Amino acid sequence: MAELTLQKVSAQMLVPVSDDDQLFVQQLKTGQVIRAEFRKTRNPHFHRKFFALLKLGFDHF
């Protein structure tokens, strides 16, 4: 099982982000169907901010 990172560049086009992702896509045969589960990546700045706020609340509790 492979994990791909894709970036939307136009209304109907996703392109591989890294060289490994590009290599995986190139190895697919024309017409081959793949199935995937898609998720948006988390915002790392918001994630750190959230846990800093939790720590602050815990320290003052």
C-alpha distance matrix in Angstrom:
0.0 3.8 6.9 9.9 13.5 15.9 19.7 22.0 24.8 26.8 27.2 24.6 22.5 19.4 18.9 16.3 17.7 16.8 17.1 13.4 12.6 15.4 14.3 10.9 13.2 15.8 13.8 13.4 16.5 19.2 19.1 15.5 14.3 11.0 10.8 10.2 11.9 14.2 16.2 18.9 18.9 21.8 24.9 25.2 29.0 29.5 27.2 29.4 32.5 31.7 31.3 34.4 36.2 35.1 36.4 39.6 40.2 39.6 41.9 44.7 44.3
3.8 0.0 3.8 6.4 10.0 12.6 16.3 19.0 21.6 23.9 24.7 22.3 19.8 16.5 15.6 12.7 14.0 13.1 13.5 10.0 8.9 12.0 11.3 8.2 10.6 13.4 12.2 12.2 15.7 18.2 18.5 15.3 14.3 10.9 11.1 9.7 11.4 12.8 14.6 16.8 16.5 19.6 22.5 22.8 26.5 27.3 25.3 27.4 30.5 30.1 29.8 32.7 34.7 34.0 35.2 38.2 39.1 38.7 40.9 43.6 43.5
6.9 3.8 0.0 3.8 6.9 9.8 13.5 16.3 19.2 21.6 22.4 20.4 18.0 14.5 13.7 10.9 11.6 11.3 12.7 9.8 8.1 11.7 12.1 9.5 11.2 14.5 14.2 14.1 17.7 19.6 19.9 17.0 15.6 12.1 11.5 9.0 9.7 10.2 11.4 13.3 12.8 15.9 18.8 19.2 22.9 23.6 21.8 24.1 27.0 26.7 26.6 29.5 31.4 30.9 32.2 35.1 36.0 35.8 38.0 40.6 40.7
9.9 6.4 3.8 0.0 3.8 6.3 10.0 12.9 15.5 18.0 19.2 17.3 14.6 10.9 10.0 7.2 8.3 8.7 10.5 8.4 5.5 8.9 10.4 8.2 8.9 12.4 13.1 12.9 16.5 17.9 18.4 16.1 14.9 11.8 11.7 9.3 10.3 9.7 11.1 12.2 12.1 15.6 18.0 18.8 22.3 23.2 22.0 24.3 27.0 27.0 27.4 30.0 31.9 31.8 33.2 35.8 36.9 37.1 39.1 41.6 41.9
13.5 10.0 6.9 3.8 0.0 3.8 6.9 10.3 12.9 15.8 17.3 16.0 13.3 9.5 8.5 6.0 5.8 7.3 10.3 9.4 6.6 9.5 12.0 10.8 10.9 14.2 15.6 15.6 19.0 19.9 20.5 18.7 17.5 14.6 14.2 11.4 11.6 9.7 10.1 10.1 9.7 13.2 15.1 16.1 19.4 20.5 19.7 21.9 24.5 24.8 25.5 27.9 29.7 30.0 31.4 33.8 35.0 35.5 37.4 39.7 40.3
15.9 12.6 9.8 6.3 3.8 0.0 3.8 6.7 9.4 12.1 13.6 12.4 9.5 5.8 5.3 4.6 5.5 8.5 11.4 11.3 7.9 9.5 12.7 11.7 10.5 13.7 15.8 15.2 18.3 18.5 19.0 17.8 16.6 14.2 14.2 11.7 12.2 9.8 10.7 10.4 10.9 14.5 16.1 17.8 20.7 21.6 21.4 23.8 26.0 26.3 27.5 29.8 31.3 31.9 33.6 35.7 36.8 37.6 39.6 41.7 42.2
19.7 16.3 13.5 10.0 6.9 3.8 0.0 3.8 6.2 9.3 11.3 11.0 8.4 5.3 5.4 6.4 6.3 10.1 13.1 14.0 10.9 11.7 15.3 14.9 13.3 16.1 18.7 18.1 20.9 20.5 21.1 20.4 19.2 17.3 17.1 14.7 14.8 11.8 12.0 10.6 11.3 14.5 15.3 17.4 19.7 20.6 21.1 23.5 25.2 25.9 27.5 29.5 30.8 31.8 33.6 35.3 36.5 37.7 39.6 41.4 42.2
22.0 19.0 16.3 12.9 10.3 6.7 3.8 0.0 3.8 5.9 7.5 7.8 5.9 4.5 6.5 9.1 9.8 13.6 16.3 17.3 14.0 14.3 17.9 17.3 15.1 17.7 20.5 19.3 21.6 20.6 20.7 20.6 19.3 17.9 17.6 15.5 15.7 12.6 13.1 11.7 13.2 16.3 17.0 19.6 21.5 22.1 23.0 25.6 26.9 27.4 29.4 31.4 32.3 33.4 35.5 37.0 38.0 39.5 41.5 43.0 43.7
24.8 21.6 19.2 15.5 12.9 9.4 6.2 3.8 0.0 3.8 7.1 8.0 5.9 6.1 7.0 10.2 10.8 14.5 16.8 18.5 15.5 14.8 18.6 18.7 16.1 18.1 21.3 20.4 22.3 21.0 21.6 22.0 21.2 20.3 20.5 18.8 19.3 16.3 16.9 15.3 16.5 19.4 19.5 22.0 23.6 24.4 25.7 28.0 29.1 30.0 32.1 33.8 34.8 36.2 38.1 39.5 40.6 42.2 44.0 45.5 46.5
26.8 23.9 21.6 18.0 15.8 12.1 9.3 5.9 3.8 0.0 3.8 5.6 5.3 7.5 9.6 13.2 14.3 18.0 20.1 21.6 18.3 17.6 21.2 21.0 18.0 19.9 23.0 21.6 23.0 21.2 21.3 22.2 21.2 20.8 21.0 19.7 20.2 17.4 18.3 16.9 18.8 21.6 21.8 24.7 26.1 26.6 28.0 30.5 31.4 32.1 34.4 36.1 36.8 38.2 40.4 41.6 42.6 44.3 46.3 47.5 48.4
27.2 24.7 22.4 19.2 17.3 13.6 11.3 7.5 7.1 3.8 0.0 3.8 6.1 8.8 11.9 15.4 16.9 20.6 22.8 23.8 20.3 19.9 23.3 22.5 19.5 21.7 24.4 22.5 23.6 21.5 21.0 22.0 20.6 20.3 20.2 19.0 19.4 16.7 17.8 16.8 19.3 22.1 22.6 25.8 27.2 27.2 28.6 31.5 32.1 32.4 34.9 36.8 37.2 38.4 40.9 42.1 42.7 44.5 46.7 47.8 48.4
24.6 22.3 20.4 17.3 16.0 12.4 11.0 7.8 8.0 5.6 3.8 0.0 3.8 7.0 10.3 13.8 16.0 19.5 21.3 22.0 18.4 17.8 20.9 19.8 16.6 18.8 21.3 19.1 20.1 17.9 17.2 18.2 16.9 16.9 17.1 16.5 17.4 15.3 17.2 16.9 19.5 22.7 23.8 26.7 28.7 28.7 29.6 32.6 33.6 33.6 35.8 38.1 38.6 39.5 42.0 43.5 44.0 45.5 47.8 49.2 49.6
22.5 19.8 18.0 14.6 13.3 9.5 8.4 5.9 5.9 5.3 6.1 3.8 0.0 3.8 6.6 10.2 12.6 15.9 17.6 18.5 14.9 14.1 17.4 16.7 13.5 15.6 18.3 16.6 18.0 16.2 16.2 16.9 16.1 15.8 16.4 15.6 16.8 14.7 16.5 16.2 18.2 21.6 22.6 25.2 27.4 27.8 28.5 31.3 32.6 32.9 34.9 37.0 37.9 38.9 41.0 42.7 43.5 44.8 47.0 48.6 49.1
19.4 16.5 14.5 10.9 9.5 5.8 5.3 4.5 6.1 7.5 8.8 7.0 3.8 0.0 3.8 6.9 9.3 12.6 14.6 15.2 11.6 11.4 14.7 13.9 11.1 13.8 16.4 15.0 17.1 16.1 16.4 16.3 15.3 14.2 14.6 13.2 14.4 12.1 13.8 13.5 15.2 18.7 20.0 22.3 24.7 25.3 25.7 28.4 30.0 30.3 32.0 34.2 35.4 36.1 38.1 40.0 40.9 42.1 44.2 45.9 46.5
18.9 15.6 13.7 10.0 8.5 5.3 5.4 6.5 7.0 9.6 11.9 10.3 6.6 3.8 0.0 3.8 6.4 9.4 11.1 12.2 8.9 8.1 11.7 11.7 9.2 11.4 14.4 13.9 16.3 15.8 16.9 16.7 16.3 15.1 16.1 14.7 16.1 14.1 15.5 15.1 15.9 19.4 20.5 22.2 24.7 25.9 26.1 28.4 30.3 31.0 32.3 34.4 35.9 36.7 38.4 40.3 41.6 42.6 44.4 46.4 47.2
16.3 12.7 10.9 7.2 6.0 4.6 6.4 9.1 10.2 13.2 15.4 13.8 10.2 6.9 3.8 0.0 3.8 6.0 7.8 8.5 5.3 5.3 8.9 9.0 7.6 10.1 12.7 12.9 16.0 16.3 17.7 16.8 16.6 14.7 15.7 14.1 15.5 13.8 15.1 14.9 14.9 18.4 19.7 20.8 23.7 25.1 24.9 26.9 29.2 29.9 30.9 32.9 34.8 35.4 36.8 39.0 40.3 41.1 42.8 45.0 45.8
17.7 14.0 11.6 8.3 5.8 5.5 6.3 9.8 10.8 14.3 16.9 16.0 12.6 9.3 6.4 3.8 0.0 3.8 7.0 8.4 6.4 7.2 10.6 11.3 10.9 13.0 15.6 16.3 19.5 20.1 21.5 20.4 20.1 17.9 18.5 16.3 17.0 14.9 15.2 14.2 13.4 16.5 17.3 18.1 20.7 22.6 22.4 24.1 26.5 27.5 28.4 30.2 32.2 33.1 34.2 36.3 37.9 38.7 40.2 42.5 43.4
16.8 13.1 11.3 8.7 7.3 8.5 10.1 13.6 14.5 18.0 20.6 19.5 15.9 12.6 9.4 6.0 3.8 0.0 3.8 5.4 5.2 6.3 8.7 10.1 10.8 12.4 14.5 16.0 19.4 20.7 22.5 21.1 21.1 18.8 19.7 17.6 18.6 17.0 17.3 16.7 15.4 18.2 19.1 19.1 21.9 24.1 23.5 24.8 27.6 28.7 29.1 30.8 33.2 33.9 34.7 36.9 38.7 39.2 40.5 43.1 44.1
17.1 13.5 12.7 10.5 10.3 11.4 13.1 16.3 16.8 20.1 22.8 21.3 17.6 14.6 11.1 7.8 7.0 3.8 0.0 3.8 5.4 5.0 6.2 8.7 9.9 10.4 12.4 14.7 17.9 19.5 21.8 20.4 21.1 19.2 20.7 19.2 20.7 19.6 20.4 20.2 18.9 21.8 22.8 22.7 25.5 27.7 27.0 28.2 31.1 32.2 32.4 34.1 36.6 37.2 37.8 40.2 42.1 42.3 43.6 46.3 47.3
13.4 10.0 9.8 8.4 9.4 11.3 14.0 17.3 18.5 21.6 23.8 22.0 18.5 15.2 12.2 8.5 8.4 5.4 3.8 0.0 3.8 5.4 5.1 6.3 8.8 9.9 10.8 13.0 16.6 18.7 20.7 18.7 19.2 16.9 18.3 16.9 18.5 18.0 19.0 19.4 18.2 21.2 22.7 22.5 25.7 27.7 26.5 27.8 30.9 31.7 31.6 33.6 36.2 36.3 37.0 39.6 41.3 41.3 42.8 45.6 46.3
12.6 8.9 8.1 5.5 6.6 7.9 10.9 14.0 15.5 18.3 20.3 18.4 14.9 11.6 8.9 5.3 6.4 5.2 5.4 3.8 0.0 3.8 5.4 5.2 6.3 8.7 10.1 11.3 14.9 16.5 18.1 16.3 16.4 14.1 15.3 13.8 15.6 14.9 16.2 16.7 16.1 19.5 21.2 21.6 24.8 26.4 25.5 27.2 30.1 30.6 30.9 33.2 35.3 35.6 36.6 39.2 40.6 40.8 42.5 45.1 45.7
15.4 12.0 11.7 8.9 9.5 9.5 11.7 14.3 14.8 17.6 19.9 17.8 14.1 11.4 8.1 5.3 7.2 6.3 5.0 5.4 3.8 0.0 3.8 5.5 5.2 6.2 8.7 10.3 13.4 14.7 16.9 15.7 16.6 15.0 17.0 16.1 18.2 17.4 19.1 19.4 19.1 22.5 23.8 24.5 27.4 29.1 28.5 30.2 33.0 33.7 34.2 36.2 38.4 38.8 39.9 42.3 43.8 44.2 45.8 48.4 49.1
14.3 11.3 12.1 10.4 12.0 12.7 15.3 17.9 18.6 21.2 23.3 20.9 17.4 14.7 11.7 8.9 10.6 8.7 6.2 5.1 5.4 3.8 0.0 3.8 5.5 5.1 6.3 9.0 12.2 14.3 16.8 15.3 16.6 15.2 17.5 17.1 19.6 19.4 21.3 22.0 21.6 24.9 26.5 26.8 30.0 31.7 30.8 32.4 35.3 35.9 36.1 38.3 40.6 40.8 41.6 44.3 45.8 45.9 47.5 50.2 50.8
10.9 8.2 9.5 8.2 10.8 11.7 14.9 17.3 18.7 21.0 22.5 19.8 16.7 13.9 11.7 9.0 11.3 10.1 8.7 6.3 5.2 5.5 3.8 0.0 3.8 5.5 5.3 6.8 10.5 12.9 14.7 12.6 13.4 11.6 13.9 13.6 16.4 16.7 18.9 20.2 20.2 23.6 25.7 26.3 29.6 31.0 29.8 31.7 34.6 34.9 35.0 37.5 39.6 39.5 40.7 43.4 44.6 44.6 46.5 49.2 49.5
13.2 10.6 11.2 8.9 10.9 10.5 13.3 15.1 16.1 18.0 19.5 16.6 13.5 11.1 9.2 7.6 10.9 10.8 9.9 8.8 6.3 5.2 5.5 3.8 0.0 3.8 5.4 5.4 8.7 10.2 12.0 10.6 11.6 10.4 13.0 13.1 16.0 16.1 18.6 19.8 20.3 24.0 25.9 27.0 30.2 31.4 30.6 32.7 35.4 35.6 36.2 38.6 40.5 40.6 42.0 44.5 45.7 46.0 47.9 50.4 50.8
15.8 13.4 14.5 12.4 14.2 13.7 16.1 17.7 18.1 19.9 21.7 18.8 15.6 13.8 11.4 10.1 13.0 12.4 10.4 9.9 8.7 6.2 5.1 5.5 3.8 0.0 3.8 5.5 7.8 9.4 12.3 11.4 13.5 13.2 16.2 16.7 19.8 19.9 22.4 23.4 23.8 27.4 29.2 30.0 33.1 34.5 33.8 35.8 38.5 38.9 39.4 41.7 43.8 43.9 45.2 47.7 49.0 49.3 51.1 53.6 54.1
13.8 12.2 14.2 13.1 15.6 15.8 18.7 20.5 21.3 23.0 24.4 21.3 18.3 16.4 14.4 12.7 15.6 14.5 12.4 10.8 10.1 8.7 6.3 5.3 5.4 3.8 0.0 3.8 6.4 9.4 12.0 10.2 12.5 12.1 15.4 16.3 19.6 20.5 23.2 24.7 25.0 28.6 30.7 31.4 34.8 36.0 34.9 36.9 39.8 40.0 40.2 42.7 44.8 44.7 45.8 48.6 49.8 49.8 51.7 54.4 54.6
13.4 12.2 14.1 12.9 15.6 15.2 18.1 19.3 20.4 21.6 22.5 19.1 16.6 15.0 13.9 12.9 16.3 16.0 14.7 13.0 11.3 10.3 9.0 6.8 5.4 5.5 3.8 0.0 3.8 6.5 8.4 6.5 8.8 8.9 12.5 14.0 17.6 18.7 21.8 23.6 24.5 28.1 30.5 31.6 34.9 35.9 34.8 37.2 39.9 39.8 40.2 42.9 44.7 44.5 46.0 48.7 49.6 49.7 51.9 54.4 54.5
16.5 15.7 17.7 16.5 19.0 18.3 20.9 21.6 22.3 23.0 23.6 20.1 18.0 17.1 16.3 16.0 19.5 19.4 17.9 16.6 14.9 13.4 12.2 10.5 8.7 7.8 6.4 3.8 0.0 3.8 6.2 5.4 8.9 10.5 14.2 16.5 20.2 21.4 24.7 26.6 27.8 31.5 33.8 35.1 38.4 39.2 38.3 40.7 43.3 43.2 43.8 46.5 48.2 48.0 49.6 52.3 53.1 53.3 55.5 57.9 58.0
19.2 18.2 19.6 17.9 19.9 18.5 20.5 20.6 21.0 21.2 21.5 17.9 16.2 16.1 15.8 16.3 20.1 20.7 19.5 18.7 16.5 14.7 14.3 12.9 10.2 9.4 9.4 6.5 3.8 0.0 3.8 5.5 8.8 11.2 14.9 17.2 20.8 21.7 25.1 26.8 28.3 32.1 34.3 35.9 39.0 39.7 39.1 41.7 44.1 44.0 44.8 47.5 49.0 49.0 50.8 53.3 54.1 54.5 56.8 59.0 59.1
19.1 18.5 19.9 18.4 20.5 19.0 21.1 20.7 21.6 21.3 21.0 17.2 16.2 16.4 16.9 17.7 21.5 22.5 21.8 20.7 18.1 16.9 16.8 14.7 12.0 12.3 12.0 8.4 6.2 3.8 0.0 3.8 6.3 9.6 12.9 15.7 19.3 20.5 24.1 26.1 28.1 31.8 34.2 36.1 39.3 39.6 39.0 41.8 44.0 43.6 44.6 47.5 48.7 48.6 50.5 53.1 53.6 54.0 56.5 58.6 58.5
15.5 15.3 17.0 16.1 18.7 17.8 20.4 20.6 22.0 22.2 22.0 18.2 16.9 16.3 16.7 16.8 20.4 21.1 20.4 18.7 16.3 15.7 15.3 12.6 10.6 11.4 10.2 6.5 5.4 5.5 3.8 0.0 3.8 6.6 10.2 13.1 16.9 18.5 22.2 24.5 26.2 29.9 32.6 34.3 37.6 37.9 36.9 39.7 42.1 41.6 42.3 45.3 46.6 46.2 48.1 50.8 51.3 51.5 54.0 56.2 56.0
14.3 14.3 15.6 14.9 17.5 16.6 19.2 19.3 21.2 21.2 20.6 16.9 16.1 15.3 16.3 16.6 20.1 21.1 21.1 19.2 16.4 16.6 16.6 13.4 11.6 13.5 12.5 8.8 8.9 8.8 6.3 3.8 0.0 3.8 6.8 10.1 13.7 15.6 19.3 21.9 24.0 27.6 30.4 32.3 35.6 35.6 34.6 37.6 39.8 39.0 39.9 43.0 44.1 43.6 45.7 48.3 48.6 48.8 51.5 53.6 53.2
11.0 10.9 12.1 11.8 14.6 14.2 17.3 17.9 20.3 20.8 20.3 16.9 15.8 14.2 15.1 14.7 17.9 18.8 19.2 16.9 14.1 15.0 15.2 11.6 10.4 13.2 12.1 8.9 10.5 11.2 9.6 6.6 3.8 0.0 3.8 6.7 10.4 12.5 16.2 18.9 20.8 24.3 27.3 29.0 32.4 32.4 31.2 34.2 36.5 35.7 36.3 39.5 40.7 40.1 42.1 44.8 45.1 45.2 47.9 50.1 49.7
10.8 11.1 11.5 11.7 14.2 14.2 17.1 17.6 20.5 21.0 20.2 17.1 16.4 14.6 16.1 15.7 18.5 19.7 20.7 18.3 15.3 17.0 17.5 13.9 13.0 16.2 15.4 12.5 14.2 14.9 12.9 10.2 6.8 3.8 0.0 3.8 7.2 9.8 13.5 16.7 18.8 22.1 25.3 27.1 30.5 30.1 28.9 32.0 34.2 33.1 33.8 37.1 38.0 37.3 39.5 42.2 42.3 42.4 45.2 47.3 46.7
10.2 9.7 9.0 9.3 11.4 11.7 14.7 15.5 18.8 19.7 19.0 16.5 15.6 13.2 14.7 14.1 16.3 17.6 19.2 16.9 13.8 16.1 17.1 13.6 13.1 16.7 16.3 14.0 16.5 17.2 15.7 13.1 10.1 6.7 3.8 0.0 3.8 6.3 9.9 13.1 15.0 18.3 21.5 23.4 26.8 26.4 25.1 28.2 30.4 29.3 30.1 33.3 34.3 33.6 35.8 38.5 38.6 38.8 41.6 43.6 43.2
11.9 11.4 9.7 10.3 11.6 12.2 14.8 15.7 19.3 20.2 19.4 17.4 16.8 14.4 16.1 15.5 17.0 18.6 20.7 18.5 15.6 18.2 19.6 16.4 16.0 19.8 19.6 17.6 20.2 20.8 19.3 16.9 13.7 10.4 7.2 3.8 0.0 3.8 6.9 10.4 12.6 15.5 18.9 20.9 24.2 23.5 22.1 25.4 27.4 26.1 26.9 30.2 31.0 30.3 32.6 35.2 35.2 35.4 38.3 40.2 39.7
14.2 12.8 10.2 9.7 9.7 9.8 11.8 12.6 16.3 17.4 16.7 15.3 14.7 12.1 14.1 13.8 14.9 17.0 19.6 18.0 14.9 17.4 19.4 16.7 16.1 19.9 20.5 18.7 21.4 21.7 20.5 18.5 15.6 12.5 9.8 6.3 3.8 0.0 3.8 6.9 9.5 12.7 15.8 18.1 21.3 20.5 19.6 23.0 24.8 23.7 24.9 28.1 28.8 28.4 30.8 33.2 33.3 33.9 36.7 38.5 38.2
16.2 14.6 11.4 11.1 10.1 10.7 12.0 13.1 16.9 18.3 17.8 17.2 16.5 13.8 15.5 15.1 15.2 17.3 20.4 19.0 16.2 19.1 21.3 18.9 18.6 22.4 23.2 21.8 24.7 25.1 24.1 22.2 19.3 16.2 13.5 9.9 6.9 3.8 0.0 3.7 6.3 9.0 12.3 14.7 17.7 16.8 15.9 19.3 21.0 19.9 21.2 24.3 25.0 24.8 27.2 29.5 29.6 30.3 33.0 34.8 34.6
18.9 16.8 13.3 12.2 10.1 10.4 10.6 11.7 15.3 16.9 16.8 16.9 16.2 13.5 15.1 14.9 14.2 16.7 20.2 19.4 16.7 19.4 22.0 20.2 19.8 23.4 24.7 23.6 26.6 26.8 26.1 24.5 21.9 18.9 16.7 13.1 10.4 6.9 3.7 0.0 3.8 6.5 9.1 12.0 14.7 13.9 13.6 17.0 18.5 17.8 19.5 22.3 22.9 23.2 25.6 27.6 28.0 29.1 31.5 33.2 33.3
18.9 16.5 12.8 12.1 9.7 10.9 11.3 13.2 16.5 18.8 19.3 19.5 18.2 15.2 15.9 14.9 13.4 15.4 18.9 18.2 16.1 19.1 21.6 20.2 20.3 23.8 25.0 24.5 27.8 28.3 28.1 26.2 24.0 20.8 18.8 15.0 12.6 9.5 6.3 3.8 0.0 3.8 6.5 8.7 11.8 11.6 11.0 14.0 15.9 15.7 17.0 19.6 20.7 21.1 23.1 25.2 26.0 26.9 29.1 31.0 31.4
21.8 19.6 15.9 15.6 13.2 14.5 14.5 16.3 19.4 21.6 22.1 22.7 21.6 18.7 19.4 18.4 16.5 18.2 21.8 21.2 19.5 22.5 24.9 23.6 24.0 27.4 28.6 28.1 31.5 32.1 31.8 29.9 27.6 24.3 22.1 18.3 15.5 12.7 9.0 6.5 3.8 0.0 3.8 5.9 8.8 8.1 7.3 10.5 12.3 11.9 13.4 15.9 17.0 17.4 19.5 21.5 22.3 23.3 25.5 27.3 27.8
24.9 22.5 18.8 18.0 15.1 16.1 15.3 17.0 19.5 21.8 22.6 23.8 22.6 20.0 20.5 19.7 17.3 19.1 22.8 22.7 21.2 23.8 26.5 25.7 25.9 29.2 30.7 30.5 33.8 34.3 34.2 32.6 30.4 27.3 25.3 21.5 18.9 15.8 12.3 9.1 6.5 3.8 0.0 3.8 5.6 5.5 6.2 8.9 10.1 10.7 12.6 14.4 15.5 16.8 18.6 20.1 21.3 22.8 24.5 26.2 27.1
25.2 22.8 19.2 18.8 16.1 17.8 17.4 19.6 22.0 24.7 25.8 26.7 25.2 22.3 22.2 20.8 18.1 19.1 22.7 22.5 21.6 24.5 26.8 26.3 27.0 30.0 31.4 31.6 35.1 35.9 36.1 34.3 32.3 29.0 27.1 23.4 20.9 18.1 14.7 12.0 8.7 5.9 3.8 0.0 3.8 5.5 4.9 6.2 8.5 9.8 10.7 12.2 14.2 15.4 16.5 18.3 20.0 21.1 22.5 24.5 25.7
29.0 26.5 22.9 22.3 19.4 20.7 19.7 21.5 23.6 26.1 27.2 28.7 27.4 24.7 24.7 23.7 20.7 21.9 25.5 25.7 24.8 27.4 30.0 29.6 30.2 33.1 34.8 34.9 38.4 39.0 39.3 37.6 35.6 32.4 30.5 26.8 24.2 21.3 17.7 14.7 11.8 8.8 5.6 3.8 0.0 3.8 5.4 5.3 6.1 8.6 10.2 10.6 12.3 14.4 15.4 16.4 18.4 20.0 21.1 22.7 24.3
29.5 27.3 23.6 23.2 20.5 21.6 20.6 22.1 24.4 26.6 27.2 28.7 27.8 25.3 25.9 25.1 22.6 24.1 27.7 27.7 26.4 29.1 31.7 31.0 31.4 34.5 36.0 35.9 39.2 39.7 39.6 37.9 35.6 32.4 30.1 26.4 23.5 20.5 16.8 13.9 11.6 8.1 5.5 5.5 3.8 0.0 3.8 5.5 4.9 6.0 8.7 9.7 10.4 12.3 14.2 15.1 16.4 18.3 19.8 21.1 22.4
27.2 25.3 21.8 22.0 19.7 21.4 21.1 23.0 25.7 28.0 28.6 29.6 28.5 25.7 26.1 24.9 22.4 23.5 27.0 26.5 25.5 28.5 30.8 29.8 30.6 33.8 34.9 34.8 38.3 39.1 39.0 36.9 34.6 31.2 28.9 25.1 22.1 19.6 15.9 13.6 11.0 7.3 6.2 4.9 5.4 3.8 0.0 3.8 5.5 5.2 6.4 8.7 10.0 10.8 12.5 14.3 15.5 16.7 18.5 20.3 21.2
29.4 27.4 24.1 24.3 21.9 23.8 23.5 25.6 28.0 30.5 31.5 32.6 31.3 28.4 28.4 26.9 24.1 24.8 28.2 27.8 27.2 30.2 32.4 31.7 32.7 35.8 36.9 37.2 40.7 41.7 41.8 39.7 37.6 34.2 32.0 28.2 25.4 23.0 19.3 17.0 14.0 10.5 8.9 6.2 5.3 5.5 3.8 0.0 3.8 5.5 5.3 6.1 8.6 9.9 10.5 12.2 14.2 15.3 16.4 18.4 19.9
32.5 30.5 27.0 27.0 24.5 26.0 25.2 26.9 29.1 31.4 32.1 33.6 32.6 30.0 30.3 29.2 26.5 27.6 31.1 30.9 30.1 33.0 35.3 34.6 35.4 38.5 39.8 39.9 43.3 44.1 44.0 42.1 39.8 36.5 34.2 30.4 27.4 24.8 21.0 18.5 15.9 12.3 10.1 8.5 6.1 4.9 5.5 3.8 0.0 3.8 5.6 5.1 6.2 8.7 9.9 10.4 12.3 14.2 15.3 16.6 18.3
31.7 30.1 26.7 27.0 24.8 26.3 25.9 27.4 30.0 32.1 32.4 33.6 32.9 30.3 31.0 29.9 27.5 28.7 32.2 31.7 30.6 33.7 35.9 34.9 35.6 38.9 40.0 39.8 43.2 44.0 43.6 41.6 39.0 35.7 33.1 29.3 26.1 23.7 19.9 17.8 15.7 11.9 10.7 9.8 8.6 6.0 5.2 5.5 3.8 0.0 3.8 5.5 5.1 6.3 8.8 9.9 10.7 12.4 14.3 15.6 16.5
31.3 29.8 26.6 27.4 25.5 27.5 27.5 29.4 32.1 34.4 34.9 35.8 34.9 32.0 32.3 30.9 28.4 29.1 32.4 31.6 30.9 34.2 36.1 35.0 36.2 39.4 40.2 40.2 43.8 44.8 44.6 42.3 39.9 36.3 33.8 30.1 26.9 24.9 21.2 19.5 17.0 13.4 12.6 10.7 10.2 8.7 6.4 5.3 5.6 3.8 0.0 3.8 5.3 4.9 6.1 8.5 9.7 10.4 12.2 14.3 15.1
34.4 32.7 29.5 30.0 27.9 29.8 29.5 31.4 33.8 36.1 36.8 38.1 37.0 34.2 34.4 32.9 30.2 30.8 34.1 33.6 33.2 36.2 38.3 37.5 38.6 41.7 42.7 42.9 46.5 47.5 47.5 45.3 43.0 39.5 37.1 33.3 30.2 28.1 24.3 22.3 19.6 15.9 14.4 12.2 10.6 9.7 8.7 6.1 5.1 5.5 3.8 0.0 3.8 5.4 5.1 6.1 8.6 9.8 10.5 12.4 14.1
36.2 34.7 31.4 31.9 29.7 31.3 30.8 32.3 34.8 36.8 37.2 38.6 37.9 35.4 35.9 34.8 32.2 33.2 36.6 36.2 35.3 38.4 40.6 39.6 40.5 43.8 44.8 44.7 48.2 49.0 48.7 46.6 44.1 40.7 38.0 34.3 31.0 28.8 25.0 22.9 20.7 17.0 15.5 14.2 12.3 10.4 10.0 8.6 6.2 5.1 5.3 3.8 0.0 3.8 5.4 5.0 6.2 8.6 9.9 10.7 12.2
35.1 34.0 30.9 31.8 30.0 31.9 31.8 33.4 36.2 38.2 38.4 39.5 38.9 36.1 36.7 35.4 33.1 33.9 37.2 36.3 35.6 38.8 40.8 39.5 40.6 43.9 44.7 44.5 48.0 49.0 48.6 46.2 43.6 40.1 37.3 33.6 30.3 28.4 24.8 23.2 21.1 17.4 16.8 15.4 14.4 12.3 10.8 9.9 8.7 6.3 4.9 5.4 3.8 0.0 3.8 5.4 5.1 6.1 8.6 10.0 10.4
36.4 35.2 32.2 33.2 31.4 33.6 33.6 35.5 38.1 40.4 40.9 42.0 41.0 38.1 38.4 36.8 34.2 34.7 37.8 37.0 36.6 39.9 41.6 40.7 42.0 45.2 45.8 46.0 49.6 50.8 50.5 48.1 45.7 42.1 39.5 35.8 32.6 30.8 27.2 25.6 23.1 19.5 18.6 16.5 15.4 14.2 12.5 10.5 9.9 8.8 6.1 5.1 5.4 3.8 0.0 3.8 5.4 5.0 6.0 8.6 9.8
39.6 38.2 35.1 35.8 33.8 35.7 35.3 37.0 39.5 41.6 42.1 43.5 42.7 40.0 40.3 39.0 36.3 36.9 40.2 39.6 39.2 42.3 44.3 43.4 44.5 47.7 48.6 48.7 52.3 53.3 53.1 50.8 48.3 44.8 42.2 38.5 35.2 33.2 29.5 27.6 25.2 21.5 20.1 18.3 16.4 15.1 14.3 12.2 10.4 9.9 8.5 6.1 5.0 5.4 3.8 0.0 3.8 5.5 5.2 6.3 8.6
40.2 39.1 36.0 36.9 35.0 36.8 36.5 38.0 40.6 42.6 42.7 44.0 43.5 40.9 41.6 40.3 37.9 38.7 42.1 41.3 40.6 43.8 45.8 44.6 45.7 49.0 49.8 49.6 53.1 54.1 53.6 51.3 48.6 45.1 42.3 38.6 35.2 33.3 29.6 28.0 26.0 22.3 21.3 20.0 18.4 16.4 15.5 14.2 12.3 10.7 9.7 8.6 6.2 5.1 5.4 3.8 0.0 3.8 5.5 5.3 6.1
39.6 38.7 35.8 37.1 35.5 37.6 37.7 39.5 42.2 44.3 44.5 45.5 44.8 42.1 42.6 41.1 38.7 39.2 42.3 41.3 40.8 44.2 45.9 44.6 46.0 49.3 49.8 49.7 53.3 54.5 54.0 51.5 48.8 45.2 42.4 38.8 35.4 33.9 30.3 29.1 26.9 23.3 22.8 21.1 20.0 18.3 16.7 15.3 14.2 12.4 10.4 9.8 8.6 6.1 5.0 5.5 3.8 0.0 3.8 5.5 5.0
41.9 40.9 38.0 39.1 37.4 39.6 39.6 41.5 44.0 46.3 46.7 47.8 47.0 44.2 44.4 42.8 40.2 40.5 43.6 42.8 42.5 45.8 47.5 46.5 47.9 51.1 51.7 51.9 55.5 56.8 56.5 54.0 51.5 47.9 45.2 41.6 38.3 36.7 33.0 31.5 29.1 25.5 24.5 22.5 21.1 19.8 18.5 16.4 15.3 14.3 12.2 10.5 9.9 8.6 6.0 5.2 5.5 3.8 0.0 3.8 5.6
44.7 43.6 40.6 41.6 39.7 41.7 41.4 43.0 45.5 47.5 47.8 49.2 48.6 45.9 46.4 45.0 42.5 43.1 46.3 45.6 45.1 48.4 50.2 49.2 50.4 53.6 54.4 54.4 57.9 59.0 58.6 56.2 53.6 50.1 47.3 43.6 40.2 38.5 34.8 33.2 31.0 27.3 26.2 24.5 22.7 21.1 20.3 18.4 16.6 15.6 14.3 12.4 10.7 10.0 8.6 6.3 5.3 5.5 3.8 0.0 3.8
44.3 43.5 40.7 41.9 40.3 42.2 42.2 43.7 46.5 48.4 48.4 49.6 49.1 46.5 47.2 45.8 43.4 44.1 47.3 46.3 45.7 49.1 50.8 49.5 50.8 54.1 54.6 54.5 58.0 59.1 58.5 56.0 53.2 49.7 46.7 43.2 39.7 38.2 34.6 33.3 31.4 27.8 27.1 25.7 24.3 22.4 21.2 19.9 18.3 16.5 15.1 14.1 12.2 10.4 9.8 8.6 6.1 5.0 5.6 3.8 0.0
